[in-house]
Amino acid sequence: MATVELRFSALPEHVRTARLVAAAVARRAGVDESVLDEVRLAVGEACSRAVGLHQRGSGSGGAVRVALTDQEKRFLIEVGDGAGPLSDLIASGGADESADGSEDTLGLAVITGLVEDLEVGRDDDGGVIRMSWPVAMA
């Protein structure tokens, strides 16, 4: 089981890099070519959501973390927003419900449509989105 991990400051211009790296690592792991666009889009949405949380929180100082793990039969991607307690406020509706809040909901809806195996949760640093896809058997 090999893992590639990215950490980047919560700036929108870094999301594109995360998408490209995710697609390249997924291809190397054996994810079917027909699914690579879904991987790229899902990672982009998850990372954009994480960046948005930081921007709404006036820059909480944390970094966005993307872990790409090649397991035996699955390719797992975990995106941690590193936004701390702000993740809970957004998820519970306790934060300002502006256009940004609807973007967060829309982003999760897009990810849900792209990924069959999806888990939205939390760790010590903030919110975490875990997604996985099957890999082709060699």
Order of alpha helices (4+ residues) and beta strands (2+ residues): beta-alpha-alpha-beta-beta-alpha-alpha-beta-beta
